[in-house]
Amino acid sequence: MSKRNKKTQQPEQPAAPQDAGQQQAAQLPPDVLAAPAEQPAAPVSKTQILVFWSGVVLALSLAWLLDYLLPGTPESVIERWIMLGFAVFLGFFLYKLK
């Protein structure tokens, strides 16, 4: 192309945001558009929050206590057993939360 032809060509205008939203809506299948909105999850009670953080504090306190009472035991062994107990707590907590 010559320089003169380049000057006469106009650059393409980007699509407006409203046009993009309409195009996306047109591409969706009708059953997705007609689907009802999902219900929001039930709010978490303060008791559940308190139980969770109590479990975290208990695991942390128990780890500190065992580290103090068993100075010859490697930290990795104490951590392994504390995390095992914490995993059981989390599993039970999440099961009850569901």
The first five atom37 places (N, CA, C, CB, O) and aatype in JSON, in Angstrom:
{
  "aatype": [12, 15, 11, 1, 2, 11, 11, 16, 5, 5, 14, 6, 5, 14, 0, 0, 14, 5, 3, 0, 7, 5, 5, 5, 0, 0, 5, 10, 14, 14, 3, 19, 10, 0, 0, 14, 0, 6, 5, 14, 0, 0, 14, 19, 15, 11, 16, 5, 9, 10, 19, 13, 17, 15, 7, 19, 19, 10, 0, 10, 15, 10, 0, 17, 10, 10, 3, 18, 10, 10, 14, 7, 16, 14, 6, 15, 19, 9, 6, 1, 17, 9, 12, 10, 7, 13, 0, 19, 13, 10, 7, 13, 13, 10, 18, 11, 10, 11],
  "atom_mask": [
    [1, 1, 1, 1, 1],
    [1, 1, 1, 1, 1],
    [1, 1, 1, 1, 1],
    [1, 1, 1, 1, 1],
    [1, 1, 1, 1, 1],
    [1, 1, 1, 1, 1],
    [1, 1, 1, 1, 1],
    [1, 1, 1, 1, 1],
    [1, 1, 1, 1, 1],
    [1, 1, 1, 1, 1],
    [1, 1, 1, 1, 1],
    [1, 1, 1, 1, 1],
    [1, 1, 1, 1, 1],
    [1, 1, 1, 1, 1],
    [1, 1, 1, 1, 1],
    [1, 1, 1, 1, 1],
    [1, 1, 1, 1, 1],
    [1, 1, 1, 1, 1],
    [1, 1, 1, 1, 1],
    [1, 1, 1, 1, 1],
    [1, 1, 1, 0, 1],
    [1, 1, 1, 1, 1],
    [1, 1, 1, 1, 1],
    [1, 1, 1, 1, 1],
    [1, 1, 1, 1, 1],
    [1, 1, 1, 1, 1],
    [1, 1, 1, 1, 1],
    [1, 1, 1, 1, 1],
    [1, 1, 1, 1, 1],
    [1, 1, 1, 1, 1],
    [1, 1, 1, 1, 1],
    [1, 1, 1, 1, 1],
    [1, 1, 1, 1, 1],
    [1, 1, 1, 1, 1],
    [1, 1, 1, 1, 1],
    [1, 1, 1, 1, 1],
    [1, 1, 1, 1, 1],
    [1, 1, 1, 1, 1],
    [1, 1, 1, 1, 1],
    [1, 1, 1, 1, 1],
    [1, 1, 1, 1, 1],
    [1, 1, 1, 1, 1],
    [1, 1, 1, 1, 1],
    [1, 1, 1, 1, 1],
    [1, 1, 1, 1, 1],
    [1, 1, 1, 1, 1],
    [1, 1, 1, 1, 1],
    [1, 1, 1, 1, 1],
    [1, 1, 1, 1, 1],
    [1, 1, 1, 1, 1],
    [1, 1, 1, 1, 1],
    [1, 1, 1, 1, 1],
    [1, 1, 1, 1, 1],
    [1, 1, 1, 1, 1],
    [1, 1, 1, 0, 1],
    [1, 1, 1, 1, 1],
    [1, 1, 1, 1, 1],
    [1, 1, 1, 1, 1],
    [1, 1, 1, 1, 1],
    [1, 1, 1, 1, 1],
    [1, 1, 1, 1, 1],
    [1, 1, 1, 1, 1],
    [1, 1, 1, 1, 1],
    [1, 1, 1, 1, 1],
    [1, 1, 1, 1, 1],
    [1, 1, 1, 1, 1],
    [1, 1, 1, 1, 1],
    [1, 1, 1, 1, 1],
    [1, 1, 1, 1, 1],
    [1, 1, 1, 1, 1],
    [1, 1, 1, 1, 1],
    [1, 1, 1, 0, 1],
    [1, 1, 1, 1, 1],
    [1, 1, 1, 1, 1],
    [1, 1, 1, 1, 1],
    [1, 1, 1, 1, 1],
    [1, 1, 1, 1, 1],
    [1, 1, 1, 1, 1],
    [1, 1, 1, 1, 1],
    [1, 1, 1, 1, 1],
    [1, 1, 1, 1, 1],
    [1, 1, 1, 1, 1],
    [1, 1, 1, 1, 1],
    [1, 1, 1, 1, 1],
    [1, 1, 1, 0, 1],
    [1, 1, 1, 1, 1],
    [1, 1, 1, 1, 1],
    [1, 1, 1, 1, 1],
    [1, 1, 1, 1, 1],
    [1, 1, 1, 1, 1],
    [1, 1, 1, 0, 1],
    [1, 1, 1, 1, 1],
    [1, 1, 1, 1, 1],
    [1, 1, 1, 1, 1],
    [1, 1, 1, 1, 1],
    [1, 1, 1, 1, 1],
    [1, 1, 1, 1, 1],
    [1, 1, 1, 1, 1]
  ],
  "atom_positions": [
    [[0.83, -1.18, 0.0], [0.0, 0.0, 0.0], [0.88, 1.24, 0.0], [-0.95, 0.0, 1.2], [1.98, 1.26, 0.54]],
    [[0.36, 2.22, -0.6], [1.1, 3.47, -0.6], [0.75, 4.26, 0.64], [0.81, 4.29, -1.88], [-0.21, 3.95, 1.34]],
    [[1.53, 5.28, 0.89], [1.28, 6.1, 2.07], [-0.05, 6.82, 1.97], [2.41, 7.11, 2.25], [-0.72, 7.05, 2.98]],
    [[-0.44, 7.17, 0.77], [-1.67, 7.91, 0.6], [-2.87, 7.03, 0.98], [-1.8, 8.41, -0.85], [-3.83, 7.53, 1.57]],
    [[-2.84, 5.75, 0.66], [-3.94, 4.86, 1.01], [-4.02, 4.64, 2.52], [-3.78, 3.52, 0.3], [-5.11, 4.47, 3.07]],
    [[-2.88, 4.64, 3.19], [-2.88, 4.44, 4.63], [-3.54, 5.63, 5.34], [-1.46, 4.24, 5.15], [-4.21, 5.45, 6.35]],
    [[-3.34, 6.82, 4.81], [-3.92, 8.0, 5.44], [-5.43, 8.03, 5.31], [-3.33, 9.26, 4.84], [-6.11, 8.52, 6.2]],
    [[-5.95, 7.51, 4.23], [-7.4, 7.57, 4.01], [-8.14, 6.49, 4.81], [-7.71, 7.42, 2.54], [-9.33, 6.63, 5.05]],
    [[-7.44, 5.44, 5.21], [-8.1, 4.39, 5.99], [-8.27, 4.85, 7.43], [-7.29, 3.07, 5.93], [-7.36, 5.41, 8.03]],
    [[-9.42, 4.6, 7.95], [-9.69, 4.96, 9.34], [-9.46, 3.74, 10.22], [-11.14, 5.51, 9.51], [-9.85, 2.63, 9.86]],
    [[-8.83, 3.94, 11.37], [-8.63, 2.8, 12.27], [-9.97, 2.33, 12.82], [-7.66, 3.17, 13.42], [-10.9, 3.12, 12.98]],
    [[-10.04, 1.04, 13.12], [-11.28, 0.48, 13.66], [-11.49, 0.97, 15.08], [-11.25, -1.07, 13.62], [-10.56, 1.06, 15.87]],
    [[-12.74, 1.3, 15.38], [-13.08, 1.76, 16.72], [-13.35, 0.53, 17.59], [-14.33, 2.71, 16.68], [-14.04, -0.39, 17.16]],
    [[-12.81, 0.51, 18.81], [-13.12, -0.62, 19.69], [-14.6, -0.6, 20.07], [-12.24, -0.59, 20.97], [-15.21, 0.47, 20.16]],
    [[-15.15, -1.78, 20.28], [-16.57, -1.88, 20.62], [-16.81, -1.28, 22.0], [-17.04, -3.35, 20.59], [-15.99, -1.4, 22.9]],
    [[-17.94, -0.64, 22.13], [-18.31, -0.04, 23.41], [-18.57, -1.16, 24.42], [-19.56, 0.89, 23.26], [-18.96, -2.26, 24.02]],
    [[-18.38, -0.91, 25.72], [-18.61, -1.95, 26.72], [-20.04, -2.49, 26.71], [-18.29, -1.42, 28.08], [-20.26, -3.66, 27.0]],
    [[-21.02, -1.64, 26.38], [-22.4, -2.11, 26.34], [-22.58, -3.11, 25.2], [-23.37, -0.94, 26.18], [-23.29, -4.1, 25.35]],
    [[-21.94, -2.84, 24.08], [-22.05, -3.75, 22.94], [-21.45, -5.11, 23.29], [-21.38, -3.16, 21.71], [-21.99, -6.14, 22.89]],
    [[-20.33, -5.11, 24.01], [-19.68, -6.37, 24.37], [-20.58, -7.19, 25.28], [-18.32, -6.09, 25.06], [-20.65, -8.41, 25.13]],
    [[-21.25, -6.56, 26.21], [-22.15, -7.27, 27.12], [-23.33, -7.86, 26.37], [0.0, 0.0, 0.0], [-23.77, -8.97, 26.67]],
    [[-23.85, -7.12, 25.4], [-24.97, -7.63, 24.62], [-24.53, -8.79, 23.74], [-25.57, -6.51, 23.76], [-25.28, -9.75, 23.55]],
    [[-23.32, -8.71, 23.2], [-22.82, -9.8, 22.37], [-22.62, -11.06, 23.19], [-21.5, -9.39, 21.69], [-22.94, -12.16, 22.73]],
    [[-22.1, -10.91, 24.41], [-21.9, -12.08, 25.26], [-23.24, -12.7, 25.64], [-21.11, -11.7, 26.53], [-23.37, -13.92, 25.68]],
    [[-24.23, -11.87, 25.92], [-25.55, -12.38, 26.28], [-26.18, -13.1, 25.1], [-26.46, -11.23, 26.76], [-26.9, -14.08, 25.28]],
    [[-25.92, -12.62, 23.89], [-26.48, -13.26, 22.71], [-25.84, -14.61, 22.46], [-26.3, -12.36, 21.49], [-26.46, -15.49, 21.87]],
    [[-24.6, -14.8, 22.9], [-23.89, -16.05, 22.67], [-24.27, -17.13, 23.69], [-22.4, -15.82, 22.71], [-24.02, -18.31, 23.44]],
    [[-24.85, -16.76, 24.83], [-25.22, -17.73, 25.85], [-26.46, -18.51, 25.42], [-25.46, -17.04, 27.2], [-27.35, -17.95, 24.78]],
    [[-26.53, -19.79, 25.77], [-27.73, -20.55, 25.45], [-28.91, -20.05, 26.28], [-27.51, -22.06, 25.71], [-28.72, -19.51, 27.37]],
    [[-30.13, -20.22, 25.78], [-31.31, -19.67, 26.47], [-31.54, -20.28, 27.85], [-32.54, -19.89, 25.62], [-32.07, -19.6, 28.73]],
    [[-31.15, -21.55, 28.07], [-31.39, -22.16, 29.38], [-30.52, -21.52, 30.47], [-31.14, -23.66, 29.32], [-30.9, -21.5, 31.63]],
    [[-29.35, -21.01, 30.09], [-28.48, -20.33, 31.06], [-29.08, -18.98, 31.42], [-27.05, -20.16, 30.5], [-29.03, -18.57, 32.57]],
    [[-29.64, -18.3, 30.44], [-30.23, -16.99, 30.69], [-31.49, -17.11, 31.54], [-30.55, -16.28, 29.38], [-31.79, -16.21, 32.33]],
    [[-32.24, -18.2, 31.38], [-33.5, -18.37, 32.1], [-33.31, -19.01, 33.47], [-34.45, -19.2, 31.28], [-34.27, -19.09, 34.24]],
    [[-32.1, -19.48, 33.8], [-31.86, -20.15, 35.07], [-32.04, -19.17, 36.23], [-30.44, -20.77, 35.11], [-31.59, -18.03, 36.15]],
    [[-32.69, -19.62, 37.3], [-32.86, -18.72, 38.45], [-31.52, -18.52, 39.17], [-33.91, -19.29, 39.44], [-30.64, -19.37, 39.12]],
    [[-31.4, -17.4, 39.81], [-30.17, -17.1, 40.54], [-30.07, -18.01, 41.75], [-30.13, -15.6, 40.98], [-31.08, -18.36, 42.37]],
    [[-28.83, -18.4, 42.09], [-28.62, -19.28, 43.24], [-28.88, -18.51, 44.53], [-27.2, -19.86, 43.23], [-28.64, -17.3, 44.62]],
    [[-29.38, -19.22, 45.5], [-29.63, -18.61, 46.8], [-28.3, -18.39, 47.5], [-30.58, -19.5, 47.66], [-27.43, -19.25, 47.44]],
    [[-28.13, -17.26, 48.16], [-26.88, -17.04, 48.9], [-26.78, -18.0, 50.08], [-26.8, -15.58, 49.4], [-27.78, -18.46, 50.61]],
    [[-25.54, -18.3, 50.46], [-25.31, -19.21, 51.57], [-25.8, -18.58, 52.87], [-23.82, -19.58, 51.68], [-25.83, -17.36, 53.03]],
    [[-26.19, -19.44, 53.79], [-26.65, -18.95, 55.09], [-25.48, -18.32, 55.82], [-27.27, -20.1, 55.93], [-24.35, -18.81, 55.73]],
    [[-25.72, -17.24, 56.53], [-24.62, -16.59, 57.25], [-24.08, -17.49, 58.36], [-25.08, -15.24, 57.83], [-24.82, -18.27, 58.96]],
    [[-22.8, -17.36, 58.61], [-22.15, -18.16, 59.65], [-22.4, -17.49, 61.0], [-20.61, -18.32, 59.37], [-22.24, -16.27, 61.13]],
    [[-22.79, -18.28, 61.98], [-23.09, -17.7, 63.29], [-21.8, -17.39, 64.05], [-23.98, -18.65, 64.12], [-20.73, -17.9, 63.73]],
    [[-21.93, -16.55, 65.05], [-20.77, -16.19, 65.87], [-20.26, -17.39, 66.66], [-21.12, -15.05, 66.84], [-19.07, -17.48, 66.96]],
    [[-21.15, -18.31, 66.99], [-20.74, -19.51, 67.71], [-19.8, -20.36, 66.85], [-21.97, -20.33, 68.13], [-18.8, -20.87, 67.34]],
    [[-20.13, -20.5, 65.58], [-19.28, -21.28, 64.68], [-17.91, -20.63, 64.52], [-19.94, -21.45, 63.31], [-16.89, -21.33, 64.47]],
    [[-17.88, -19.32, 64.43], [-16.6, -18.62, 64.32], [-15.79, -18.81, 65.6], [-16.83, -17.11, 64.05], [-14.59, -19.04, 65.55]],
    [[-16.46, -18.72, 66.74], [-15.79, -18.9, 68.03], [-15.24, -20.32, 68.18], [-16.76, -18.58, 69.18], [-14.13, -20.5, 68.68]],
    [[-15.99, -21.31, 67.75], [-15.53, -22.71, 67.83], [-14.3, -22.91, 66.94], [-16.65, -23.68, 67.41], [-13.34, -23.56, 67.36]],
    [[-14.32, -22.36, 65.74], [-13.18, -22.52, 64.84], [-11.92, -21.9, 65.44], [-13.48, -21.87, 63.48], [-10.88, -22.56, 65.51]],
    [[-12.01, -20.65, 65.88], [-10.82, -19.98, 66.41], [-10.38, -20.59, 67.74], [-11.08, -18.49, 66.59], [-9.19, -20.55, 68.07]],
    [[-11.31, -21.14, 68.49], [-10.92, -21.85, 69.71], [-10.1, -23.09, 69.38], [-12.17, -22.24, 70.52], [-9.14, -23.4, 70.09]],
    [[-10.47, -23.78, 68.32], [-9.68, -24.94, 67.88], [-8.29, -24.54, 67.44], [0.0, 0.0, 0.0], [-7.32, -25.25, 67.73]],
    [[-8.17, -23.42, 66.75], [-6.85, -22.93, 66.32], [-6.0, -22.57, 67.53], [-7.0, -21.71, 65.38], [-4.83, -22.94, 67.6]],
    [[-6.59, -21.85, 68.48], [-5.85, -21.45, 69.69], [-5.47, -22.67, 70.51], [-6.69, -20.47, 70.54], [-4.36, -22.72, 71.06]],
    [[-6.35, -23.65, 70.61], [-6.05, -24.87, 71.36], [-4.88, -25.62, 70.73], [-7.29, -25.77, 71.41], [-4.0, -26.09, 71.44]],
    [[-4.87, -25.74, 69.4], [-3.77, -26.43, 68.72], [-2.45, -25.69, 68.95], [-4.05, -26.56, 67.22], [-1.42, -26.32, 69.2]],
    [[-2.48, -24.39, 68.85], [-1.27, -23.6, 69.06], [-0.77, -23.7, 70.5], [-1.53, -22.14, 68.7], [0.42, -23.88, 70.74]],
    [[-1.69, -23.59, 71.45], [-1.31, -23.68, 72.86], [-0.77, -25.06, 73.2], [-2.51, -23.35, 73.75], [0.21, -25.19, 73.94]],
    [[-1.39, -26.08, 72.67], [-0.94, -27.45, 72.92], [0.45, -27.68, 72.33], [-1.93, -28.45, 72.34], [1.27, -28.38, 72.93]],
    [[0.71, -27.1, 71.17], [2.05, -27.24, 70.56], [3.1, -26.57, 71.43], [2.07, -26.63, 69.14], [4.17, -27.13, 71.64]],
    [[2.81, -25.38, 71.94], [3.76, -24.69, 72.82], [3.98, -25.48, 74.11], [3.25, -23.27, 73.16], [5.11, -25.62, 74.58]],
    [[2.89, -26.0, 74.68], [2.98, -26.76, 75.92], [3.8, -28.04, 75.74], [1.58, -27.1, 76.44], [4.67, -28.34, 76.56]],
    [[3.54, -28.78, 74.67], [4.29, -30.01, 74.43], [5.76, -29.72, 74.13], [3.68, -30.8, 73.27], [6.63, -30.49, 74.51]],
    [[6.02, -28.62, 73.45], [7.42, -28.25, 73.18], [8.15, -27.93, 74.49], [7.48, -27.04, 72.23], [9.33, -28.24, 74.63]],
    [[7.44, -27.32, 75.43], [8.05, -26.99, 76.73], [8.23, -28.24, 77.59], [7.17, -25.95, 77.47], [9.27, -28.42, 78.23]],
    [[7.21, -29.12, 77.6], [7.26, -30.3, 78.46], [8.16, -31.41, 77.92], [5.87, -30.84, 78.65], [8.67, -32.22, 78.7]],
    [[8.36, -31.46, 76.63], [9.17, -32.52, 76.0], [10.34, -31.89, 75.25], [8.31, -33.39, 75.03], [10.33, -31.85, 74.02]],
    [[11.36, -31.41, 75.98], [12.45, -30.7, 75.31], [13.3, -31.59, 74.4], [13.34, -30.06, 76.33], [13.92, -31.08, 73.46]],
    [[13.35, -32.88, 74.65], [14.17, -33.77, 73.82], [13.47, -34.24, 72.55], [0.0, 0.0, 0.0], [14.11, -34.84, 71.68]],
    [[12.18, -33.98, 72.43], [11.42, -34.43, 71.27], [11.58, -33.44, 70.13], [9.92, -34.61, 71.63], [11.44, -32.23, 70.32]],
    [[11.89, -33.95, 68.93], [12.03, -33.02, 67.79], [10.71, -32.27, 67.51], [12.47, -33.79, 66.53], [9.62, -32.8, 67.7]],
    [[10.86, -31.06, 67.07], [9.7, -30.22, 66.8], [8.82, -30.82, 65.7], [10.14, -28.81, 66.4], [7.6, -30.67, 65.73]],
    [[9.44, -31.5, 64.74], [8.67, -32.07, 63.64], [7.71, -33.16, 64.13], [9.61, -32.66, 62.58], [6.62, -33.3, 63.58]],
    [[8.11, -33.92, 65.15], [7.24, -34.96, 65.69], [6.04, -34.32, 66.39], [8.01, -35.88, 66.67], [4.9, -34.76, 66.21]],
    [[6.3, -33.3, 67.2], [5.21, -32.6, 67.89], [4.27, -31.97, 66.87], [5.77, -31.52, 68.85], [3.05, -32.06, 66.99]],
    [[4.86, -31.34, 65.87], [4.04, -30.68, 64.84], [3.18, -31.68, 64.08], [4.94, -29.91, 63.86], [2.03, -31.4, 63.77]],
    [[3.73, -32.84, 63.8], [2.99, -33.87, 63.06], [1.75, -34.3, 63.85], [3.9, -35.09, 62.77], [0.67, -34.4, 63.27]],
    [[1.9, -34.54, 65.14], [0.78, -34.99, 65.94], [-0.24, -33.87, 66.18], [1.27, -35.53, 67.28], [-1.44, -34.12, 66.2]],
    [[0.24, -32.67, 66.34], [-0.69, -31.53, 66.51], [-1.49, -31.33, 65.23], [0.09, -30.23, 66.87], [-2.71, -31.11, 65.29]],
    [[-0.83, -31.4, 64.09], [-1.53, -31.2, 62.81], [-2.5, -32.34, 62.53], [-0.53, -31.08, 61.67], [-3.54, -32.13, 61.9]],
    [[-2.17, -33.54, 62.98], [-3.1, -34.66, 62.81], [-4.39, -34.4, 63.61], [-2.44, -35.99, 63.27], [-5.49, -34.58, 63.1]],
    [[-4.22, -33.98, 64.84], [-5.39, -33.64, 65.66], [-6.16, -32.46, 65.09], [0.0, 0.0, 0.0], [-7.39, -32.45, 65.13]],
    [[-5.45, -31.48, 64.56], [-6.11, -30.32, 63.97], [-6.86, -30.7, 62.7], [-5.08, -29.21, 63.67], [-7.93, -30.16, 62.42]],
    [[-6.31, -31.64, 61.94], [-7.0, -32.11, 60.73], [-8.3, -32.81, 61.1], [-6.09, -33.06, 59.92], [-9.32, -32.64, 60.42]],
    [[-8.28, -33.61, 62.16], [-9.5, -34.27, 62.62], [-10.53, -33.22, 63.06], [-9.2, -35.25, 63.78], [-11.71, -33.32, 62.73]],
    [[-10.06, -32.22, 63.8], [-10.95, -31.13, 64.22], [-11.56, -30.42, 63.02], [-10.19, -30.12, 65.1], [-12.77, -30.18, 62.98]],
    [[-10.73, -30.09, 62.03], [-11.24, -29.38, 60.85], [-12.24, -30.24, 60.07], [-10.09, -28.97, 59.93], [-13.26, -29.74, 59.6]],
    [[-11.94, -31.52, 59.93], [-12.87, -32.41, 59.24], [-14.22, -32.46, 59.93], [0.0, 0.0, 0.0], [-15.26, -32.36, 59.28]],
    [[-14.2, -32.61, 61.24], [-15.44, -32.64, 62.02], [-16.17, -31.3, 61.94], [-15.16, -33.01, 63.48], [-17.39, -31.25, 61.78]],
    [[-15.41, -30.22, 62.06], [-16.0, -28.87, 62.02], [-16.67, -28.62, 60.66], [-14.93, -27.8, 62.29], [-17.8, -28.13, 60.61]],
    [[-15.98, -28.94, 59.58], [-16.55, -28.7, 58.25], [-17.73, -29.62, 57.98], [-15.49, -28.9, 57.18], [-18.67, -29.22, 57.29]],
    [[-17.7, -30.84, 58.51], [-18.83, -31.74, 58.35], [-20.07, -31.17, 59.04], [-18.49, -33.15, 58.91], [-21.17, -31.2, 58.49]],
    [[-19.88, -30.67, 60.24], [-21.0, -30.08, 60.98], [-21.46, -28.76, 60.36], [-20.6, -29.85, 62.44], [-22.64, -28.43, 60.41]],
    [[-20.53, -28.03, 59.77], [-20.86, -26.74, 59.14], [-21.74, -26.95, 57.92], [-19.59, -25.98, 58.76], [-22.6, -26.12, 57.62]],
    [[-21.52, -28.03, 57.22], [-22.25, -28.33, 56.0], [-23.67, -28.67, 56.35], [-21.59, -29.48, 55.21], [-24.47, -28.96, 55.47]]
  ]
}
